[in-house]
Amino acid sequence: MTRASLDKQPHEVASMFDRTARRYDLMNDVLSLGQDRLWRRATAAAVDAGPGELVLDLGAGTGTSTDAFTSLGARAIASDFSLGMLRTGVTRRGGSGLSGGGVRGVTFVAGDALRLPFADDSFDAVTISFAIRNVADTEQALREMLRVARPGARLVVCEFSRPTARSFDLVYTQYLIRMLPIAARAVSSNPDSYEYLAESIRAWPDQAEFARTIRRAGWERVAWRNLSLGIVALHRAYKPSPENGESPAVPA
């Protein structure tokens, strides 16, 4: 099997990304027309990791997104359940292990989003980019993130979403269905996986529905803002702490 199905069996998803790992970052650049770099910068700004803070970057893949969180002195853990992606990230940094002392400021740890291998109340910020869509149980994953976050910690989720203008949504849908598979066959080490990518994007809920899912999982002060005309949405939330009240899920 070279791609996963939409029921998101963990072994299928992990195997698919293992096969994709070698050229994954290049594919992101090509298929997003370079927009993925802007999305990473926006995510890092929303996380706003400061000196001494500990950030969990879940679904981190090769750790490309994780690097941005260490620039101001924060510590970061890149976690993913695809060993192929993690090994690629470690190798590119000149390391040879997945966990321990870290590689160039980032520690790589294999982990399942539904059963995170971290203690309660461990992280100042938890973030996941373009990966929560691949988890079999979205709400359970969000509850696990809540468990490992410290009281008052922030959550930042960057994920594909729904374009806000109907006319652009129609154009974007045609790109996903027709152009993305063609580009993937030209560049990717596992082009079949990008059929799953297109299908999973179209099956993902819109911005408001996903915000409601985040609140059901126990997060508060949920907000979002659109990037690239709504192709991507950046959702933010906080773990409740004794001094904080709750507010409804609204656009940022």
C-alpha positions in Angstrom: 0.0 0.0 0.0 1.4 3.4 -1.0 -1.3 5.7 0.2 -3.7 5.7 3.1 -7.5 5.5 3.0 -9.8 8.1 4.6 -10.5 5.8 7.6 -7.0 6.7 8.5 -5.7 3.4 9.8 -2.5 4.4 11.7 -0.2 1.8 10.0 -1.4 2.9 6.6 -0.8 6.6 7.3 2.7 5.9 8.9 3.7 3.7 6.0 2.6 6.3 3.5 4.6 9.0 5.1 7.6 6.7 5.5 7.6 6.3 1.7 7.1 10.0 1.2 9.8 11.3 3.6 12.8 11.6 1.2 11.2 14.4 -0.9 8.4 15.5 1.4 9.7 19.1 2.1 10.4 19.6 -1.6 6.9 18.5 -2.5 5.4 20.9 0.0 7.3 23.8 -1.6 6.3 22.8 -5.1 2.6 22.0 -4.5 2.0 25.1 -2.3 3.9 27.4 -4.8 6.1 28.4 -1.9 3.2 29.3 0.4 4.2 26.7 2.9 7.0 28.9 4.1 4.6 31.8 4.8 2.3 29.3 6.7 5.3 28.1 8.8 6.2 31.7 9.7 2.6 32.5 10.7 2.5 29.4 12.9 5.7 30.3 14.6 4.5 33.8 15.2 1.3 32.5 16.8 3.1 30.1 19.0 5.5 32.9 20.0 7.9 30.7 21.9 10.2 32.5 24.2 13.4 31.7 26.1 13.1 28.8 28.4 9.8 27.6 27.1 9.2 24.0 26.0 7.2 23.5 22.7 5.7 20.2 21.4 5.6 20.2 17.6 3.3 17.2 16.9 3.2 15.6 13.5 6.5 17.3 12.9 7.7 15.0 10.2 11.3 16.0 9.3 11.2 18.8 11.8 11.2 21.6 9.2 8.4 23.4 11.1 10.1 22.8 14.5 13.2 24.8 13.7 11.2 28.1 13.8 10.3 27.6 17.5 13.9 27.5 18.8 15.1 30.7 17.2 14.2 32.8 20.3 15.7 30.4 22.8 12.8 28.0 23.3 13.3 24.2 23.5 11.3 22.1 21.1 10.4 18.4 20.7 9.5 17.2 17.2 7.2 14.2 17.5 5.7 12.0 14.8 4.7 8.4 14.3 6.4 8.1 11.0 9.9 6.8 11.8 10.9 7.4 8.2 10.1 11.1 8.5 11.9 11.5 11.8 15.0 9.6 10.6 15.1 11.9 7.5 15.0 15.0 9.8 17.7 13.6 12.1 20.0 12.7 9.2 19.7 16.1 7.5 20.9 17.6 10.8 23.9 15.4 10.9 22.6 13.2 13.8 22.1 9.5 14.2 19.5 9.1 17.0 15.8 9.9 17.4 15.8 11.1 21.0 18.2 12.0 23.8 20.3 15.1 23.7 18.7 16.6 20.6 20.0 17.6 17.2 20.7 21.3 16.5 18.3 22.4 19.3 15.5 19.9 18.4 14.8 16.6 20.1 13.1 14.0 17.9 10.7 11.6 19.6 8.5 8.9 18.0 4.9 9.2 19.3 1.3 8.6 18.5 -1.0 11.6 18.7 -3.7 9.5 20.4 -1.3 8.2 23.1 1.4 10.8 23.6 4.5 9.6 25.4 4.7 12.7 27.6 3.7 13.5 31.2 0.8 15.6 32.1 1.3 19.4 32.2 4.7 19.3 30.4 4.6 21.9 27.6 4.2 25.7 27.4 2.8 25.4 23.9 1.6 22.6 21.7 1.3 22.9 17.9 0.5 20.7 15.0 0.7 21.7 11.3 -0.9 19.8 8.5 -1.1 16.6 10.5 -4.2 16.6 12.7 -6.1 15.9 9.5 -4.3 12.5 9.3 -5.3 11.4 12.9 -8.0 8.7 13.2 -9.8 10.5 16.1 -9.4 14.3 16.0 -11.1 15.0 19.3 -9.1 12.4 21.2 -5.9 13.8 19.8 -6.9 17.3 21.0 -7.6 15.9 24.4 -4.2 14.3 24.5 -2.6 17.7 23.6 -4.6 19.3 26.4 -3.3 16.6 28.8 0.3 17.3 28.1 -0.1 21.1 28.1 0.5 23.2 31.2 -2.4 25.2 32.6 -2.7 28.4 30.5 -0.6 26.9 27.7 -1.4 27.7 24.1 -2.5 25.5 21.3 -1.8 26.4 17.6 -3.2 24.2 14.8 -2.3 25.0 11.2 -4.3 23.0 8.8 -5.9 23.1 5.3 -9.3 24.5 5.4 -12.1 26.0 3.2 -11.5 29.0 0.9 -13.9 31.8 2.0 -14.9 32.9 -1.6 -17.0 30.3 -3.5 -15.5 31.2 -6.8 -12.0 30.6 -5.5 -13.1 27.4 -3.8 -14.2 26.0 -7.2 -10.8 26.8 -8.7 -9.0 25.3 -5.7 -11.0 22.1 -5.9 -10.1 21.7 -9.5 -6.4 22.2 -8.6 -6.7 19.5 -5.9 -8.4 17.0 -8.2 -6.6 17.6 -11.5 -3.3 19.5 -11.1 -2.0 18.2 -7.7 -1.7 14.5 -8.8 0.1 15.5 -12.0 2.6 17.6 -10.1 3.1 14.9 -7.5 3.9 12.3 -10.2 6.6 14.6 -11.5 8.3 15.3 -8.2 7.3 13.0 -5.4 8.9 9.8 -4.3 5.4 8.4 -3.6 2.9 10.2 -5.9 -0.1 8.0 -5.0 -0.1 9.5 -1.5 -1.1 12.9 -2.9 -4.4 11.4 -4.0 -5.1 10.8 -0.3 -3.9 14.4 0.4 -6.5 15.9 -2.0 -9.2 13.6 -0.7 -8.4 14.3 3.0 -8.4 18.1 2.4 -11.8 18.1 0.8 -13.2 15.9 3.7 -11.9 18.1 6.4 -14.4 20.4 8.3 -14.5 24.1 7.8 -13.1 26.7 10.1 -16.0 27.1 12.4 -16.8 23.4 12.7 -13.2 22.6 13.6 -13.2 25.4 16.2 -16.2 23.7 17.9 -14.3 20.4 17.9 -11.4 22.1 19.7 -13.7 23.5 22.4 -15.4 20.1 22.9 -11.9 18.7 23.6 -11.6 21.1 26.6 -9.7 24.0 25.2 -10.9 27.6 25.7 -10.6 31.0 24.0 -10.7 29.4 20.6 -10.1 31.6 17.7 -8.9 31.3 14.1 -7.7 33.4 11.2 -7.5 32.5 7.5 -4.3 32.3 5.5 -4.1 32.4 1.7 -7.8 33.1 1.2 -8.8 30.3 3.5 -6.7 27.5 1.9 -5.2 27.2 5.3 -6.6 28.3 8.7 -4.6 29.0 11.9 -6.6 28.0 15.0 -5.5 29.1 18.4 -6.7 28.1 21.9 -5.6 27.9 25.5 -5.7 25.3 28.2 -8.0 26.4 31.0 -6.3 27.7 34.2 -8.0 28.7 37.4 -7.9 32.5 36.7 -9.2 32.3 33.1 -12.8 32.4 32.0 -14.1 30.9 28.8 -15.2 32.6 25.6 -17.0 31.3 22.5 -15.2 30.1 19.4 -15.0 33.1 17.0 -12.8 34.2 14.1 -9.6 36.0 15.2 
